[in-house]
Amino acid sequence: MSLKKYGEYALVTGASSGIGREFAIALAKEGYKLVLIARRKKELDNLAQELQETKGVEVIVYSADLTELHAIEEIASFTQNIDIGLVVLNAGMQTHGSFVKTSFEDQTKMLELNVIVPMKMAHIFAKRLTEKDLGAIIFLASTFAYQAVPYFSNYAASKSYILSFAEALHVELSLKGVDVLALSPGLTKTEMPESIAMDFSKMPISVMEPSDVVQVALKALQDKKSSIIPGGRNKMMAFMAQHLMPRASIAAMFGNMNMKAMNPKVL
Ligand SMILES: NC(=O)c1ccc[n+]([C@@H]2O[C@H](COP(=O)([O-])OP(=O)(O)OC[C@H]3O[C@@H](n4cnc5c(N)ncnc54)[C@H](OP(=O)(O)O)[C@@H]3O)[C@@H](O)[C@H]2O)c1
């Protein structure tokens, strides 16, 4: 694939592991210089060194907790004079289990990271990119965005926000030369699902490799799509949720599946 050159640099949040890390690798292959952001500096430094050595691209590492007060303003000023054309708003976290058993702090932090942070980053970069009439923003939604998901209630709601927000911006910004994509992966082999007290083999879903998810996303961006769900089975589940079943029934079905697969301690 030869991806459009939106600018000299691509910025990826949450690049220290999983899907974000694979975005960094794929974009380096496409010849982009990189700005990589996450909290774990060592992981970012190791990745930067690997990409500089193997792909010959310049990599800037910026270690930050995106939910900290002023983190986004500091990124805005740090990147002011860097020609960033492609922005991947990937950093995210997940809460799970019975809502009343989870902590108020975790749920609030998740909304900050999954919703407020990408909204603020989009506000800063959409302005800059539209001024140049060139650029792209990829948002990380999820197949959970397509219906209510009991025991992931707040996480799924945060991803519904991102899906709706990104699809709306796709229309607004396409008139100003900026491509916007909502990427909605299903279960993907990363640290995120590994950290959950859940037996995924009890669910009718298949797992994808993060590198495959990224390839599907970059192809969709190239094709100027507004939204993409990687994987045939994931697409089918989302179609079923949107067109074939009443919302209440699909939520009840997910509740039932999750209850069976989740560790009873968190229910
Ligand atoms: N894996 C799945 O099944 C799946 C499915 C659908 C959607 N997604 C979405 O895909 C995105 C990437 O997740 P992943 O699966 O690749 O999980 P992951 O491996 O856990 O990656 C999450 C990334 O976010 C970063 N991050 C977390 N909290 C942060 C904070 N406060 N400040 C800055 N960075 C932070 C992490 O880095 P540090 O810990 O170093 O900060 C890490 O690089 C998320 O938005 C997730 O919701 C994942």
The ligand as a MOL file (V3000), in Angstrom:
LIG
                    3D

  0  0  0     0  0            999 V3000
M  V30 BEGIN CTAB
M  V30 COUNTS 48 52 0 0 0
M  V30 BEGIN ATOM
M  V30 1 N -8.1180 -4.7180 21.8970 0
M  V30 2 C -9.3980 -4.7090 21.6000 0
M  V30 3 O -10.0760 -5.7640 21.6070 0
M  V30 4 C -10.0650 -3.4190 21.1610 0
M  V30 5 C -11.3060 -3.4910 20.5250 0
M  V30 6 C -11.9350 -2.3160 20.1310 0
M  V30 7 C -11.3450 -1.0910 20.3560 0
M  V30 8 N -10.1260 -1.0400 20.9830 0 CHG=1
M  V30 9 C -9.5470 0.2940 21.2110 0
M  V30 10 O -8.2520 0.3470 20.6280 0
M  V30 11 C -7.4650 1.3270 21.3030 0
M  V30 12 C -6.0960 0.7440 21.6270 0
M  V30 13 O -6.2440 -0.2960 22.5620 0
M  V30 14 P -5.3820 -1.6320 22.5380 0
M  V30 15 O -6.3220 -2.7510 22.3540 0
M  V30 16 O -4.2440 -1.4940 21.6120 0 CHG=-1
M  V30 17 O -4.9360 -1.7020 24.0680 0
M  V30 18 P -3.5460 -1.4590 24.7910 0
M  V30 19 O -2.5010 -2.3560 24.2440 0
M  V30 20 O -3.8760 -1.5310 26.2380 0
M  V30 21 O -3.1740 0.0310 24.3890 0
M  V30 22 C -3.6780 1.1670 25.0310 0
M  V30 23 C -2.7030 2.3040 24.7870 0
M  V30 24 O -3.2280 3.4840 25.4150 0
M  V30 25 C -2.2010 4.0620 26.2250 0
M  V30 26 N -2.7730 4.7430 27.3870 0
M  V30 27 C -3.5810 4.2170 28.3330 0
M  V30 28 N -3.8530 5.1190 29.2760 0
M  V30 29 C -3.1850 6.2630 28.9200 0
M  V30 30 C -3.0640 7.5580 29.4800 0
M  V30 31 N -3.6960 7.8720 30.6290 0
M  V30 32 N -2.2950 8.4810 28.8660 0
M  V30 33 C -1.6400 8.1680 27.7170 0
M  V30 34 N -1.7380 6.9680 27.1150 0
M  V30 35 C -2.4970 6.0300 27.7130 0
M  V30 36 C -1.3460 2.8730 26.6520 0
M  V30 37 O -0.0110 3.2850 26.9480 0
M  V30 38 P 0.6100 3.5090 28.4180 0
M  V30 39 O 0.0440 2.4510 29.3060 0
M  V30 40 O 2.0690 3.3980 28.1680 0
M  V30 41 O 0.1840 4.9020 28.7860 0
M  V30 42 C -1.3270 2.0290 25.3910 0
M  V30 43 O -0.3140 2.4720 24.5180 0
M  V30 44 C -8.2720 1.7610 22.5410 0
M  V30 45 O -8.8980 2.9960 22.2870 0
M  V30 46 C -9.3060 0.6460 22.6650 0
M  V30 47 O -10.4630 1.0810 23.3290 0
M  V30 48 C -9.4700 -2.1700 21.3770 0
M  V30 END ATOM
M  V30 BEGIN BOND
M  V30 1 1 1 2
M  V30 2 2 2 3
M  V30 3 1 2 4
M  V30 4 1 4 5
M  V30 5 2 4 48
M  V30 6 2 5 6
M  V30 7 1 6 7
M  V30 8 2 7 8
M  V30 9 1 8 9
M  V30 10 1 8 48
M  V30 11 1 9 10
M  V30 12 1 9 46
M  V30 13 1 10 11
M  V30 14 1 11 12
M  V30 15 1 11 44
M  V30 16 1 12 13
M  V30 17 1 13 14
M  V30 18 2 14 15
M  V30 19 1 14 16
M  V30 20 1 14 17
M  V30 21 1 17 18
M  V30 22 2 18 19
M  V30 23 1 18 20
M  V30 24 1 18 21
M  V30 25 1 21 22
M  V30 26 1 22 23
M  V30 27 1 23 24
M  V30 28 1 23 42
M  V30 29 1 24 25
M  V30 30 1 25 26
M  V30 31 1 25 36
M  V30 32 1 26 27
M  V30 33 1 26 35
M  V30 34 2 27 28
M  V30 35 1 28 29
M  V30 36 1 29 30
M  V30 37 2 29 35
M  V30 38 1 30 31
M  V30 39 2 30 32
M  V30 40 1 32 33
M  V30 41 2 33 34
M  V30 42 1 34 35
M  V30 43 1 36 37
M  V30 44 1 36 42
M  V30 45 1 37 38
M  V30 46 2 38 39
M  V30 47 1 38 40
M  V30 48 1 38 41
M  V30 49 1 42 43
M  V30 50 1 44 45
M  V30 51 1 44 46
M  V30 52 1 46 47
M  V30 END BOND
M  V30 END CTAB
M  END
